[in-house]
Amino acid sequence: MCMIRDNYVGQLVVANPNNPKDDGLSRSVHMIVTHTPTLAVSLQINQPYQDLTLSRVTRNIGIDHQGEQPIYVGGNINQHKIHVIHSLDWSGVGTVSLTEQIGLTNDISVLMAVSRGEGPEYFRACAGYWTWDDGRFERELLGLVPIEDDPYRWECLEATIETVFLVDPGMQWHHCIEELARQKVSAWL
């Protein structure tokens, strides 16, 4: 369970292994990009689309990009919009810092910079986003959602360059769960 805090922006929220369903949120890793008392917004960062690449998306908007980086399923809302989580060695006018190392850019400037080889060293482009409204995010963190409402349980982990970008997406959930376990054991000692 997550430590309760006022703001979770820049935190990774990791699906608990004991979640009740095997669905789009099962074994997911999310970066919280917005958090207010009534709304939380995240980008899922560990599920690449099977047939959608950055070069295909940029070609459709007139940008020539040579790489075959995947586009990630950021969430089930507004899937035609690309959001790029990236290292802060690059930033544009629309970049928002999520942590000291990681930012978010929602405009075309980051795609143009990446395509020219001038963008951030690390990035993940996500299509869509997830939301929790009316305080459901906090209720799920505290385990206060009734069983009949299909509750999810989440674990929180500090987002770092390693946990966000340097782990293979197919192993990212496992890596985060192992890191959480190491942290809990260290706290006991």
C-alpha positions as CSV (number, residue, x, y, z in Angstrom):
1,M,0.0,0.0,0.0
2,C,1.2,3.5,-0.8
3,M,2.3,6.0,1.8
4,I,-0.5,8.7,1.9
5,R,0.7,12.0,0.5
6,D,-0.8,15.2,-0.7
7,N,0.5,14.9,-4.3
8,Y,1.5,11.8,-6.3
9,V,2.7,13.6,-9.4
10,G,5.9,11.9,-10.5
11,Q,5.2,8.7,-8.6
12,L,4.9,5.3,-10.2
13,V,1.7,3.5,-9.3
14,V,2.2,-0.3,-9.7
15,A,-0.7,-2.8,-9.8
16,N,-0.7,-5.0,-6.7
17,P,-0.2,-8.7,-7.6
18,N,-3.4,-9.5,-5.7
19,N,-5.7,-7.4,-7.8
20,P,-9.0,-9.2,-8.4
21,K,-9.1,-9.1,-12.2
22,D,-6.9,-9.8,-15.2
23,D,-7.6,-6.9,-17.4
24,G,-5.9,-3.8,-18.9
25,L,-4.8,-2.6,-15.4
26,S,-3.5,-6.0,-14.3
27,R,0.3,-5.9,-14.0
28,S,0.4,-2.3,-15.1
29,V,2.9,0.5,-14.2
30,H,1.6,4.1,-14.3
31,M,3.3,7.4,-14.0
32,I,1.0,9.9,-12.2
33,V,1.1,13.1,-14.3
34,T,-1.7,15.1,-12.6
35,H,-3.1,14.8,-9.1
36,T,-5.7,17.1,-7.4
37,P,-8.1,16.3,-4.5
38,T,-10.7,15.3,-7.1
39,L,-8.7,13.9,-10.1
40,A,-5.7,11.8,-10.8
41,V,-4.3,11.2,-14.3
42,S,-1.7,8.6,-15.3
43,L,0.1,7.3,-18.3
44,Q,0.6,3.5,-18.4
45,I,4.2,3.0,-19.4
46,N,4.7,-0.7,-19.7
47,Q,2.4,-1.9,-22.4
48,P,3.6,-1.1,-26.0
49,Y,1.1,-1.4,-28.9
50,Q,2.0,-4.4,-31.0
51,D,1.6,-2.6,-34.3
52,L,2.1,1.1,-33.6
53,T,5.6,2.8,-33.8
54,L,6.8,6.3,-33.3
55,S,7.9,6.5,-37.0
56,R,4.4,5.6,-38.1
57,V,2.8,8.3,-35.9
58,T,5.3,11.0,-36.9
59,R,5.0,10.1,-40.6
60,N,1.2,10.7,-40.3
61,I,1.8,14.2,-39.1
62,G,4.6,15.0,-41.6
63,I,7.7,14.4,-39.5
64,D,10.4,12.1,-40.8
65,H,11.5,9.8,-37.9
66,Q,13.8,6.8,-38.6
67,G,13.5,4.9,-35.3
68,E,11.2,2.0,-34.5
69,Q,10.4,2.9,-30.9
70,P,7.0,1.6,-29.8
71,I,4.1,3.8,-28.8
72,Y,2.7,2.7,-25.4
73,V,-0.9,2.2,-24.4
74,G,-1.0,5.2,-22.1
75,G,-4.7,4.6,-21.2
76,N,-8.2,4.1,-22.4
77,I,-9.1,7.8,-22.8
78,N,-8.2,10.1,-25.7
79,Q,-6.0,7.5,-27.4
80,H,-5.4,9.7,-30.4
81,K,-3.3,12.1,-28.3
82,I,0.4,11.4,-27.8
83,H,2.0,12.3,-24.4
84,V,5.8,11.9,-24.1
85,I,7.4,11.1,-20.7
86,H,11.1,11.9,-21.0
87,S,14.4,12.7,-19.3
88,L,14.9,16.4,-18.5
89,D,18.1,16.6,-20.5
90,W,15.7,18.2,-23.1
91,S,12.7,20.4,-22.5
92,G,10.4,22.5,-24.6
93,V,8.0,25.3,-23.9
94,G,5.3,22.9,-23.0
95,T,7.4,20.6,-20.8
96,V,6.2,20.0,-17.3
97,S,8.6,18.6,-14.7
98,L,7.3,15.5,-12.9
99,T,10.4,14.8,-10.9
100,E,13.9,16.3,-10.9
101,Q,14.9,13.9,-13.7
102,I,11.6,13.3,-15.6
103,G,9.3,15.5,-17.5
104,L,6.2,15.4,-19.7
105,T,5.6,17.1,-23.0
106,N,2.3,17.0,-24.8
107,D,3.1,19.0,-27.9
108,I,4.7,18.3,-31.2
109,S,8.0,19.9,-30.2
110,V,9.3,16.8,-28.5
111,L,8.5,14.6,-31.5
112,M,10.3,17.0,-33.8
113,A,13.3,17.1,-31.5
114,V,13.5,13.3,-31.2
115,S,13.2,13.0,-35.0
116,R,16.1,15.4,-35.5
117,G,18.2,13.5,-32.9
118,E,18.1,16.6,-30.6
119,G,15.5,15.3,-28.2
120,P,15.8,13.7,-24.7
121,E,18.1,10.7,-24.3
122,Y,15.2,8.7,-22.7
123,F,11.6,8.8,-23.6
124,R,8.4,6.9,-23.9
125,A,5.6,8.1,-26.1
126,C,2.1,7.1,-24.9
127,A,-1.2,7.2,-26.6
128,G,-4.1,8.0,-24.2
129,Y,-4.3,8.2,-20.5
130,W,-6.1,6.8,-17.4
131,T,-8.2,8.9,-14.9
132,W,-9.6,8.4,-11.5
133,D,-12.2,11.0,-10.5
134,D,-14.2,11.9,-7.4
135,G,-11.4,10.8,-5.0
136,R,-11.4,7.1,-6.3
137,F,-7.6,7.1,-6.6
138,E,-7.1,7.9,-2.9
139,R,-9.9,5.4,-1.9
140,E,-8.1,2.7,-4.0
141,L,-4.8,3.5,-2.4
142,L,-6.3,3.2,1.0
143,G,-8.2,0.0,0.1
144,L,-11.6,1.7,0.7
145,V,-13.4,0.7,-2.5
146,P,-16.0,-2.0,-1.9
147,I,-15.4,-5.5,-3.3
148,E,-18.5,-5.3,-5.5
149,D,-17.0,-2.2,-7.3
150,D,-14.0,-4.2,-8.6
151,P,-11.4,-2.5,-6.5
152,Y,-7.8,-2.2,-7.5
153,R,-4.9,-2.1,-5.1
154,W,-1.8,-0.1,-5.9
155,E,1.8,0.1,-4.7
156,C,3.8,3.4,-5.0
157,L,7.4,3.7,-6.1
158,E,9.5,6.7,-6.8
159,A,10.0,7.2,-10.5
160,T,13.6,7.3,-11.6
161,I,15.4,7.1,-15.0
162,E,16.0,3.4,-14.3
163,T,12.5,2.4,-13.2
164,V,10.8,4.3,-16.0
165,F,13.2,4.0,-19.0
166,L,15.9,1.4,-18.5
167,V,13.8,-1.7,-17.8
168,D,12.3,-3.7,-20.7
169,P,8.6,-3.0,-20.7
170,G,7.7,-6.7,-20.6
171,M,9.7,-6.9,-17.3
172,Q,8.9,-3.5,-15.9
173,W,6.0,-4.6,-13.6
174,H,8.2,-7.4,-12.2
175,H,11.1,-5.1,-11.7
176,C,8.9,-2.5,-9.9
177,I,7.4,-5.2,-7.6
178,E,10.9,-6.5,-6.8
179,E,12.1,-3.0,-6.0
180,L,9.1,-2.4,-3.8
181,A,9.8,-5.7,-1.9
182,R,13.5,-4.7,-1.4
183,Q,12.4,-1.3,0.0
184,K,9.9,-3.0,2.4
185,V,12.6,-5.4,3.6
186,S,15.1,-2.6,4.1
187,A,12.5,-0.7,6.2
188,W,12.2,-3.7,8.5
189,L,15.9,-4.0,9.1
